[in-house]
Amino acid sequence: MTIPTSVAVDSQGRPLTDLRISVTDRCNFRCTYCMPKGVFGRDFKFLASAALLTFEEIERLARIFIAHGVEKIRLTGGEPLLRRGLDRLVARLAAIDGLTDLTLTTNGSLLDKQARALRDAGLRRITVSLDSLDDAVFRAMNDVDFPVARVLAGIEAASAAGFERIKINCVVKRGVNESSIVELARRFRGTGHVVRFIEYMDVGSTNGWRLDDVVPASEILELLEAEFGVRPIAPVKRSDVASRYEFADGSGEFGVIASVTQPFCRDCSRARLSSEGLLYTCLFATVGQDLRAPLREGKSDAEIASLLRGIWHVRADRYSELRTADTVKLPKVEMSHIGG
Ligand code: SF4
């Protein structure tokens, strides 16, 4: 059955071009800004495997999204490398016509074992979260005492497997890892890999977010300017979340993702699918629309496509532009549930 193709555009004129697919709500880290141990402890009820979308279901939905304009798919979690046989899903998605970019975000803890298989399956790019090179700071931030050396080994393995321009994501929290900003920039400068410094966000409703804990992009840039000399460079795509900069000596580039102080909702073209098939139209959404039920009730691709068009057509999300002290308290979906 062919799926009618038309680019879905929302109420703000934003086309649907990027889909983030969470393949699990589980993670082996407990990063304090995302999955605090106090909430996601031993008794936390994660999704049962029967509740998760199967690889067949993910592929079917991906085809429908691609027919509606999606060009880029990012696999996320929780920690996506915890999902067994992930390379088989990658192979399925990589084979879909019309998908020009297939990438994944990981905490890097299992990358040394899986990088080659993911690459061979067709994964094009990879992003690794790495909040510090200081082992004590890193262990404190992941809160499971995981050594930074293992993640660095994972990045090496990904590089050896053929991944270039690996993105390195660092969430900066005041009083926790500001000292890591210059360190990370120095470590990856000249390697071709790109560090992106991310302003700490009020994702979900469990990380105890306070504006005082945010290190604004302007301060991050001041630090890097003072140390290296930097200059802005043009974005690759309007919908890219990171502002790009290069080191004055031409030794590479880095990015800053400033969702709090320089929101980028006007060009936001991202949809997020949770591992149990809920479609969220914003990282800070409070509810998702169920796409698993129509799949499992035997609805046709055309019927699901019409549902998707209906959801996206009325989309008006601009959370970061409208953030207030009250919106911060909303019962937003957890980032660990839909990926960043
Ligand atoms: S806050 Fe929502 S609408 Fe704005 S950029 Fe983020 S995901 Fe997009």
Residues whose N, C-alpha, C, O or C-beta is under 5 A from the ligand:
A	BS01	SF4	F264 C265 C268 T281 C282 L283 F284 D317 R318 Y319 S320
